[in-house]
Amino acid sequence: MSASSLHLLGLDDLLGDLRYARRSGDLGRLALLLYCEVRRWARMAGEQELAEHSSELFLHCPHTGREEFLAQVDDLIVELENAYPGHARSAFADPTARPASSIAAGPAKH
């Protein structure tokens, strides 16, 4: 498996974890994912700007509230979705938009 394929698999898993924590409203899990997992993935994928943005969300100036933090997390999720231009955002967000081969294999387990 190529490095690019591994980055895409890692990105898919990371996005799934972020979306689940976001839907659950689990701020602690979101903070952990932002600081540890997103930064690690971004550095390995050569996405230094994305790694820095993730760090800023976690480390810099306190947020004025929960909604502001969640809005910034949403923005970071969009950045991650756009990290690989060859992958459509909807392929990650909407299971029906995935290629037929992945639908036939059943839903992904996260």
Phi and psi in degrees as GROMACS dihedral restraints (atoms count N, CA, C in turn):
[ dihedral_restraints ]
;  ai    aj    ak    al  type     phi  dphi    fc
    3     4     5     6     1   -75.8    20    10
    4     5     6     7     1   161.4    20    10
    6     7     8     9     1   -60.4    20    10
    7     8     9    10     1   -38.5    20    10
    9    10    11    12     1   -62.2    20    10
   10    11    12    13     1   -41.8    20    10
   12    13    14    15     1   -63.8    20    10
   13    14    15    16     1   -40.4    20    10
   15    16    17    18     1   -64.9    20    10
   16    17    18    19     1   -40.1    20    10
   18    19    20    21     1   -62.5    20    10
   19    20    21    22     1   -41.0    20    10
   21    22    23    24     1   -66.8    20    10
   22    23    24    25     1   -40.3    20    10
   24    25    26    27     1   -64.1    20    10
   25    26    27    28     1   -43.1    20    10
   27    28    29    30     1   -62.1    20    10
   28    29    30    31     1   -39.6    20    10
   30    31    32    33     1   -65.7    20    10
   31    32    33    34     1   -42.8    20    10
   33    34    35    36     1   -60.7    20    10
   34    35    36    37     1   -45.4    20    10
   36    37    38    39     1   -63.2    20    10
   37    38    39    40     1   -44.4    20    10
   39    40    41    42     1   -62.3    20    10
   40    41    42    43     1   -44.7    20    10
   42    43    44    45     1   -62.4    20    10
   43    44    45    46     1   -39.2    20    10
   45    46    47    48     1   -61.8    20    10
   46    47    48    49     1   -44.7    20    10
   48    49    50    51     1   -63.3    20    10
   49    50    51    52     1   -44.3    20    10
   51    52    53    54     1   -62.4    20    10
   52    53    54    55     1   -45.5    20    10
   54    55    56    57     1   -63.2    20    10
   55    56    57    58     1   -41.2    20    10
   57    58    59    60     1   -64.1    20    10
   58    59    60    61     1   -47.2    20    10
   60    61    62    63     1   -63.3    20    10
   61    62    63    64     1   -37.0    20    10
   63    64    65    66     1   -66.3    20    10
   64    65    66    67     1   -46.8    20    10
   66    67    68    69     1   -63.0    20    10
   67    68    69    70     1   -36.1    20    10
   69    70    71    72     1   -76.9    20    10
   70    71    72    73     1   -16.4    20    10
   72    73    74    75     1    72.0    20    10
   73    74    75    76     1    25.6    20    10
   75    76    77    78     1   -84.6    20    10
   76    77    78    79     1    88.6    20    10
   78    79    80    81     1   -64.6    20    10
   79    80    81    82     1   -36.2    20    10
   81    82    83    84     1   -63.6    20    10
   82    83    84    85     1   -44.1    20    10
   84    85    86    87     1   -65.1    20    10
   85    86    87    88     1   -41.7    20    10
   87    88    89    90     1   -60.0    20    10
   88    89    90    91     1   -45.1    20    10
   90    91    92    93     1   -61.4    20    10
   91    92    93    94     1   -43.6    20    10
   93    94    95    96     1   -62.2    20    10
   94    95    96    97     1   -46.1    20    10
   96    97    98    99     1   -62.3    20    10
   97    98    99   100     1   -43.4    20    10
   99   100   101   102     1   -61.4    20    10
  100   101   102   103     1   -49.7    20    10
  102   103   104   105     1   -76.7    20    10
  103   104   105   106     1   -38.5    20    10
  105   106   107   108     1   -96.1    20    10
  106   107   108   109     1   -58.6    20    10
  108   109   110   111     1   -77.6    20    10
  109   110   111   112     1   -45.3    20    10
  111   112   113   114     1   -64.8    20    10
  112   113   114   115     1   -45.0    20    10
  114   115   116   117     1   -60.8    20    10
  115   116   117   118     1   -44.9    20    10
  117   118   119   120     1   -61.6    20    10
  118   119   120   121     1   -47.8    20    10
  120   121   122   123     1   -62.2    20    10
  121   122   123   124     1   -45.9    20    10
  123   124   125   126     1   -62.3    20    10
  124   125   126   127     1   -41.0    20    10
  126   127   128   129     1   -65.4    20    10
  127   128   129   130     1   -42.6    20    10
  129   130   131   132     1   -65.5    20    10
  130   131   132   133     1   -32.5    20    10
  132   133   134   135     1   -86.8    20    10
  133   134   135   136     1    -0.8    20    10
  135   136   137   138     1    77.0    20    10
  136   137   138   139     1    21.9    20    10
  138   139   140   141     1  -101.6    20    10
  139   140   141   142     1    69.9    20    10
  141   142   143   144     1   -62.0    20    10
  142   143   144   145     1   -39.4    20    10
  144   145   146   147     1   -62.5    20    10
  145   146   147   148     1   -40.1    20    10
  147   148   149   150     1   -66.0    20    10
  148   149   150   151     1   -40.1    20    10
  150   151   152   153     1   -62.0    20    10
  151   152   153   154     1   -42.5    20    10
  153   154   155   156     1   -66.3    20    10
  154   155   156   157     1   -40.7    20    10
  156   157   158   159     1   -61.9    20    10
  157   158   159   160     1   -41.5    20    10
  159   160   161   162     1   -61.4    20    10
  160   161   162   163     1   -43.3    20    10
  162   163   164   165     1   -62.8    20    10
  163   164   165   166     1   -42.4    20    10
  165   166   167   168     1   -60.7    20    10
  166   167   168   169     1   -40.5    20    10
  168   169   170   171     1   -60.9    20    10
  169   170   171   172     1   -34.1    20    10
  171   172   173   174     1   -88.0    20    10
  172   173   174   175     1   -39.9    20    10
  174   175   176   177     1   -97.5    20    10
  175   176   177   178     1   -33.4    20    10
  177   178   179   180     1   -89.8    20    10
  178   179   180   181     1   157.5    20    10
  180   181   182   183     1     7.5    20    10
  181   182   183   184     1   135.1    20    10
  183   184   185   186     1   -61.9    20    10
  184   185   186   187     1   147.6    20    10
  186   187   188   189     1   -79.8    20    10
  187   188   189   190     1   149.9    20    10
  189   190   191   192     1   -74.7    20    10
  190   191   192   193     1   -15.3    20    10
  192   193   194   195     1   178.8    20    10
  193   194   195   196     1   175.2    20    10
  195   196   197   198     1   -60.1    20    10
  196   197   198   199     1   -44.7    20    10
  198   199   200   201     1   -63.6    20    10
  199   200   201   202     1   -38.1    20    10
  201   202   203   204     1   -64.2    20    10
  202   203   204   205     1   -45.6    20    10
  204   205   206   207     1   -60.5    20    10
  205   206   207   208     1   -46.1    20    10
  207   208   209   210     1   -64.6    20    10
  208   209   210   211     1   -36.0    20    10
  210   211   212   213     1   -64.3    20    10
  211   212   213   214     1   -38.8    20    10
  213   214   215   216     1   -70.0    20    10
  214   215   216   217     1   -34.5    20    10
  216   217   218   219     1   -63.4    20    10
  217   218   219   220     1   -43.0    20    10
  219   220   221   222     1   -58.2    20    10
  220   221   222   223     1   -42.3    20    10
  222   223   224   225     1   -62.5    20    10
  223   224   225   226     1   -40.8    20    10
  225   226   227   228     1   -66.8    20    10
  226   227   228   229     1   -37.5    20    10
  228   229   230   231     1   -61.1    20    10
  229   230   231   232     1   -41.9    20    10
  231   232   233   234     1   -63.4    20    10
  232   233   234   235     1   -41.0    20    10
  234   235   236   237     1   -59.8    20    10
  235   236   237   238     1   -42.8    20    10
  237   238   239   240     1   -63.9    20    10
  238   239   240   241     1   -41.7    20    10
  240   241   242   243     1   -61.3    20    10
  241   242   243   244     1   -31.6    20    10
  243   244   245   246     1   -91.6    20    10
  244   245   246   247     1     2.3    20    10
  246   247   248   249     1   -63.3    20    10
  247   248   249   250     1   -32.1    20    10
  249   250   251   252     1  -117.9    20    10
  250   251   252   253     1    99.6    20    10
  252   253   254   255     1   -57.7    20    10
  253   254   255   256     1   -24.6    20    10
  255   256   257   258     1   -72.0    20    10
  256   257   258   259     1   -12.9    20    10
  258   259   260   261     1  -104.2    20    10
  259   260   261   262     1   123.2    20    10
  261   262   263   264     1   -71.2    20    10
  262   263   264   265     1   142.0    20    10
  264   265   266   267     1   -57.2    20    10
  265   266   267   268     1   -39.8    20    10
  267   268   269   270     1   -65.5    20    10
  268   269   270   271     1   -23.2    20    10
  270   271   272   273     1   -64.3    20    10
  271   272   273   274     1   -29.2    20    10
  273   274   275   276     1   -89.8    20    10
  274   275   276   277     1   -36.4    20    10
  276   277   278   279     1   -82.0    20    10
  277   278   279   280     1   -31.4    20    10
  279   280   281   282     1  -124.5    20    10
  280   281   282   283     1   109.6    20    10
  282   283   284   285     1   -59.3    20    10
  283   284   285   286     1   -27.4    20    10
  285   286   287   288     1   -72.7    20    10
  286   287   288   289     1   -15.3    20    10
  288   289   290   291     1   -87.8    20    10
  289   290   291   292     1    -6.6    20    10
  291   292   293   294     1   -72.4    20    10
  292   293   294   295     1   156.6    20    10
  294   295   296   297     1   -57.0    20    10
  295   296   297   298     1   151.0    20    10
  297   298   299   300     1   -55.3    20    10
  298   299   300   301     1   -35.1    20    10
  300   301   302   303     1   -63.3    20    10
  301   302   303   304     1   -35.6    20    10
  303   304   305   306     1   -79.2    20    10
  304   305   306   307     1   -27.4    20    10
  306   307   308   309     1   -71.0    20    10
  307   308   309   310     1   -42.0    20    10
  309   310   311   312     1   -64.0    20    10
  310   311   312   313     1   -28.5    20    10
  312   313   314   315     1   -75.1    20    10
  313   314   315   316     1   -12.3    20    10
  315   316   317   318     1   101.2    20    10
  316   317   318   319     1   171.2    20    10
  318   319   320   321     1   -70.1    20    10
  319   320   321   322     1   148.3    20    10
  321   322   323   324     1   -73.2    20    10
  322   323   324   325     1   144.3    20    10
  324   325   326   327     1  -102.9    20    10
  325   326   327   328     1   127.2    20    10
